[in-house]
Every structure is written in structure tokens, then in C-alpha cells.
Amino acid sequence: MGQGQARVARWLAWALAGLLGLPALPLGAAPRSLNEYSRDVWTTRQGLPHNLVSAIAQTPEGYLWFGTWEGLARYNGLDFRTFDRGNVPALEDNGVRVLRVAADGALWMGTSRGGIYRHAGEEWTALTTRQGLGQDEIMDLIPLADGGLWIATESAGVDRYDGRSFRHFRQADGLPSDVMYCVALGADGALWAGTTHGLARLREGHVEAFGTAQGLPPGPVFSLLAEADGSLLVGTEQGLYRREGERFVPASAELPRDTTTRLLRGRDGALWIGTVNYGLLRWLDGRVEALGSLAGLPNNRVAALLEDREGSLWVGTNGGLLRLRDAPFATYTVEHGLSDDYVRTLFQADDGVLWVGTSRGLNRYVDGHFSVLTRADGLPGDSILSLAPARGGGVWIGTYANGLVRWNGGVKAVRDIDSGLAGNQVRAIVETRDGTLWVGTTRGLSRIEDGKLRNFGVADGLPRDYVMSLHVARDGRVWVGTSNGAALITGERVQALDLGGLDGVEDVFGFVEDPDGTLWISSDRGLVRDRGGQRRLIGRRQGLPVDAVFQTVEDREAHFWLTTNRGVLRLARAEAEAVADGHLARVQVDSFAEADGMASAQCNGVSNPAAWLGREGRVWVATAKGLAVVDPARLSGFARHAPPAIIEEVSVDERSVPLRPQLELPPGTRKLELRFAGLSYLMPQKIRYRYRLEGFDSDWVERGTQRFAQFTNLGPGNYRFRVGAANPGGDWGEEEATLSFRIRPYVWQQPLFWTAAVVAALLGLLGLYRLRVRQLRASERRLRDLVDRRTQDLSEQTRRLIEANVEKGGLLSRLREQSEAFERQAREDALTGLANRRHFDERLAARFAQCLSSGEPLVLALLDIDHFKRINDGWSHAAGDAALRLVARTLQREAGGAEVIARYGGEEFALLYVGQDPASVRAELERLREAIAACDCSGFAAGLTLSVSIGVSDQGGLAHPERMVSRADTRLYEAKNTGRNRVCG
């Protein structure tokens, strides 16, 4: 075959590999094959603004940013937030061409209409024609440490921006063309620029052109990769080239001669190559692989590449976004050749063939490829429940509805219910060294020995006819697992084993035997160790996060791997032994699920075997979505760190406020809500959160997977909110998010006000005292004068003194009345005549402490008039005041059981019930809600009907009255959100 023919053949092979997503070279090299990588896809169905993802970036706090033709999307692992002309006034274009992150963490964006934008914090700034930028489409840009930019334009060459002005480089300055595609900054500081007619180097203001004379193919340069060692890779229309001195040569004969759109060097040294026709290529250690559209890539035209901090590769294409992850587990599915994703059973034969039974046939895995056997090959049924090696070659196959089959290149034997088998649904098979065959079915156990068949059932001593697992021990005894316990068969004798004392064990899914005869039993209550008849359970109380353990496999590093409905668990055998011996209270467990590469965490277990230790040391697991495999020797490279937390949104009294390091909130702030996220993209929906509001919370509050915190009725003062995140089963991260804020006090809440009030009162009393002293002294002088002049005037002076005394009494009485009026104003709402919030808070605090000590029930209700703003806007504020007075009168009339009724603020009222059963309180509140709904408003607002939403909280389990108010407010919020005009709590 000539070189031309060989090249054509290689290209054809590449085309097939790119379409199928298969490795281009044989399996067996140390790096995991691309078809074993975990894959996830996002399109507009999942929230992208457009399916063409042309640029990807990750900013320092952890956000991922995706540039599309309909705007910029920010991703936190769960939600996309779009930035476009509709919600960002600074943006003049939605078509994003390029994203770059500067050294200071700012995000730079170039668009199709020629605008360049910088995003830092919550601020957007624009660099457009008003600052001297041309109108050409921005093809690429490089932010520089000095704040400047290199800019590649569609048809106006390259620009250098120094923060104030532009310097232009055009074809007249030596560029091969003014049509640009990409730029890259070399290790020596030179700028490399890809144009439609070759490559250029800009160094110290001088331009050098490189083209066919230097070995490059004719045509455009679409991508560049300048590496730290000074090497340069060039993506052209005819494949990838590398620089050797001042010349360029094809990078590898193994790479296809296709348009190379993107280049990325991974942390593991792999070169990722985006193409137009072959999809995504990986070149590592001389081995090239392709991933194409038939293997999960949304489109074969790759437009963007990024490796994130967690090691995932993000691939933007013309048809959507793909993520590739090398995870501890790989999963094989129908995309890799399996007959069906629902895998029930598997085992590896002595010849290395991995046999896999699915709900649609039998599979053989050899040399990295699957072949499928179904009814068309003579099997009586496609759904395979159990497998076992057959003596003399072949494999025993248990089917779902057609009994037992032996296969050895063809169907050699069939046993079913018509030929004496206990049942047709075969869930476990084991063949002894002497050729005796044991078959577990859902209708009993069958033994085939020397051609003779005997069935065992409940009448023979089995705990249940439904047999799920079998094991032949080294001593020849047969262990049987059923749906109601286990049994041990010795000769013809069946002995049921009592496992009920082990936390109520019933289902027995599998057995593993040690060389010394110790048996490990997988059950619906955990892992049971049987040693000489002494049985110990390792379950939830001993550290397992689940109840049911389906299969147990011991690897070569002395770890048990347990399959469950919530993923695969790993624990050290030594710890399991220590717990079973009573020397250790709990085992430490590593959990593996979707975030670790499993397509589904649901393992299959009511079939046997459903997990297997392969000859090469890998652990294979049957799951509801494919065949999962993990290599325990590779685990050390997959340590997962806790995700950083970030505060995304703050709302005050249901109005969003801009995020700032320090927030100033107005007096009377009633409700504060904060939304946050943990920036990990492995399993974001299972990230756990905790928060603490310093100045309010005494300890951390764990929120599970809830991503918000809400506070109501916080007093004036300074606060600091902290939130942290953790992966499921992991430790809390150190990268917390914090927000400081201050709630300003009302004038009357300030210490200076009270100081001034006390001083004023003291000064007033002092003035009165001095005035009275002067009066008395004057009276004394007048009295002395009168005594001296006329003794007869004594009676008249006495009368005057009495009048002065009466005057003093009147003055003191008026002062007392004025003081009582001030007291009422301080504790009474002027509009409704009800107690005000200050009075209510004092009574709540007092009653809370009293009921906490006495054990009496205490119930708090918060009542809010629905759509109150509609009354003020639709009728008048006078009508709103009338509505408030009407509701207040109704409360006074109908809420007879309430000790305190108060106007709590605005359209909100509060009621406090002491010593009453919470159920009776809720019944009274329902009557109260109906009474308000029946109110006649025609006297002040024709056509108006009133309704209220009520949130209720009792004292149970709370240590502070503020918590009681917060709980009632949350339930009021729930009543509002679930339709209003209702009582929640």
C-alpha cells in the first residue's frame, strides 16, 4: 500500500472513530480511554441561551461562564444566569465570540459587533467605538498584566490597547492579512497571530510573516497554543502543525488533516484538539483518541475548550455543551455496545471474558469491545438474571422467565418448570466441584446431581421460596439467601438461620467467604459477619449510611466494596473486623455515586452475582444505567475538595439589593433573605450547606441542600453572615462566603435618644424644684412681712398658702396625666387602638420565659392582609386605613382567646395565646380568617373584599422568642406562596 493509500485509510479510520467515540488505538495504555469518561450534555433545554457555545471561562471564585450567540451565561452547577442587552445596560451585543480571565480575576468578553466588555464584581464596563475601538467583530483577545489588551479583529488586523489608546497593526505593517482568527502570547513575550493567509509574529513592534515558505499549509490559521517551554502548536485548515525553529511541520501522522479549531493542554499533559469534522481529539503519550457526535458530543464542530479546577473538560460545540470527566468510576452503556443499560448480573471467566447479563440479552466483553447474544442466537429469553461458570466450559445463564440455560457457543441445555425446575425465574446459580448444580428461583431451590433433580422449599426448611443468593462453602455446605432470611444445607438437611436479632435482617443478597471460613453476608440491614456461628452486624448504627447492602467484593488492597441503592461504599476490612469484634464503634465509609462517574447510583442486587473483582484488580458493578467499573489502585488521584461557597443574591423586604461588602439596611427592616451556592460541578444538587449569622446565631445552622437563609424581625445592630459548603459525606470547606450588614435603628431606638430623654426629664424636675423653692422663699418673705406689719392678715395669708398648695397638687396631677398619655402612646397603635409592636414584643418575651419554665403552651400567630397595596392603589390610603381599623375591630371581637392582639407593622398583626392547646388556637384562627373574609367593606371601598394569610408557631423546641417569630413568619411566607387566604403551621 502506498503512502497516499495509507493516509486515506488512516483518515477513514479516524472518521469512524470520531463518529463512534471509540479509541483509535487498542486499549491497555495507562490513561483511561475517552469512551470510559463520564459525559454530561447541556443545551437550551437545560437553560443555555443558545446551543452554539463559542467561548468558556472560569473566574477565580469558581463560576463557569459560557459565551453563546444569544448572550453570556453564568453557571453555578444548578442554574444558568444569562447576561444580555435585556438586563445589562452596558452591553450592546449578545453574540459572544471570546472570553478571557485577566490576572486580577476580571472577565473580558469580545462580541460579534466589535464591543469589548469587562466584568468585575457586579460592575460592567465597555470598550467600544467611543473609546477608539473599531467596529469589526472581535475574534480573540488577550488581557495583559498591565491592564492592556491584545485584540484580534475580523478584518482590521491586530490592536494593542494600553488602557488609554490603541495601536493598530495591519497588512500594510507586515501582517499576511487583515482577517484574523486567533492570538497567543509566547513565553518570550512575542505575540503570535493567526490570519486567513498564515501566521504572524509581533515582537517589539516588528511584524514577521510565516506561510508556505516556512512549511505551513496554505490557508487560514484557526487556533494557536503557545506553551510555557516556548513551543508553539498551530491549528490550520489541514490539521495541526508544530514549530521547529523557524519552520513548521505536521504535529503527528496519526492526527487527521482536518480544520483544527481549538487547542488546550490538560494538566495531565494531554493535548485536547477541537476539529470541524472529527469532533474532539485527545493526544496523550503518542496515543490519539476521538470523541464524536454519535458518542455524546452535541456536534462535531468544536468551538471552545476549558479544563476547570476540578479536572473536568468542558467542550463548546455548535450544538451544545459537553463535559468530560475522568472519575474513579467508568460506566459502560449502550453507547459502548451493551445490549441494554439495565445490567443485572456479571462475572469474569478464567479465560478473561467478562460476561454481562442485561434486561435485553447476554454480553461478552473482550479486548475493550462488547458482543451481544439474544433470542436471535438461540437464547430462550433476553432478560438475564444470573450467571455462573460451567464446568467443562461455557456459562450457566439464569433467565427472567425461561428457566436455566447452558451456553457454550450455542444453547447446550435448558431446564425450566416443565422439566422439573422449581421456577422459571432464576436469580442465583452455583456449580460445585463435583458437578452438582444448585439453582435458586423465586419459587424454590433446585439441585441437579448426577442428572437427578430435587427441589427444596419452605416445607423442607427454607425460610422462604424466593431464593436470591447461593454460596458453596469450602466445607461443602450450601448457604442459601432468601427474601426472609438464610438457610444452611448439609447433605439433605436444611437448617434455617435466625437473623432477626440483627436489627431485623430479612433479605439476604449475597455471600463472601474468607480462607478461614468466615462468611460475610450482604443483607437488607447491612453487612453481617458469620464466624463459627457467631454473627455480628455492621449497619447504620455502626457507620453505614444505608440499610440494604446488595453485594460485597473485597479488593486487593484489603477494602470491602458494598453495592447499594445509593451508590457504592468502600470501607477498610480491618475496620469492619474491629467493629464486628467490638473494638471499634463505627466504620469510616467512602461513598461513590454519580459525582464519581457512575451513570446511576442505583446498583442492582436481587440477582447474582451483581458485582465482581476482575482479574486485573478492578471492581465491576451492575447498575440500573450501565456497567460500572472502578480501579482501586487509581483512587488516590481523585481526592475531592469541599466546594467554595458564594452568596449570589440578597433581598430585603422582598426587594433585591446589589451585593456589596457592607450593606446598610434601613430601620424597621422586616425580612432579609440570602441565596447562596457551592461552586462545584461534580454533584451540585447534593452539596450541603450551613450558615451562621454572627450577632444572632450562637452556632452553625445546617440547611442540608437548601440554598437560602431567611431572617425576620432582626433588631438594629451590626451582623456578619457566613455560609460554608460540603460535598455529600465530606468535610466542611474553608472557603466560606461572608456578608456584613448593619440595620440602622429608629431615632427612639438609639441610646443617645434615651440619654437625652432622661437628661431632659431630670432637668425638668430640677427646674420645677428650683421654681418651687423660689416660690416658697417668696412666700416666706411675704409671710414675714405680713406678720411684721399686720398680725390680722395671718388668716388671709394662710388662705393663700392653701391655694398655692392646691395649685401644686393640680400641677402634679397634670404631670401625672401627661406621663400616662405618653406611656399609652409608646405602647398603643394610634390608628387601630391595638397594642403596638413594642408592647407585643415585651409581652412575648415575658410570656415566653414564663411558659418555658412552667411548661404551659404558648402559640404565636402572624396575620397579614393579602394584596394590601391593591387597596391603597385601587381605592385610597384612607380606604386602606379603614380596612386596617375594620380588621382590628374584627380581631378584638372574634379573637377572644388571645391574650395580646397587636398591630405588628404595616398590614401585619400579631396574636399571642397563652395556656391554650395549639389545635384549638388554629381552629380559632380559621374562624377568625373566615370572619375577616366576611367583613363588609362597602362603607369605605365599594367592591372590596378582604382576606388574610396567617402563619402560626408554637413554642415547641425553641429556646428564644425571636425563633418563634421567625418560624411564624416563615409559615406566613408559606401561606402567601401557596395561594394566600389560609392558615399555615
Summary of the structure (lengths in Angstrom):
residues: 985
radius of gyration: 40.1
end to end distance: 82.0
largest distance: 153.5
contacts: 3325
relative contact order: 0.05
helix: 23%
strand: 39%
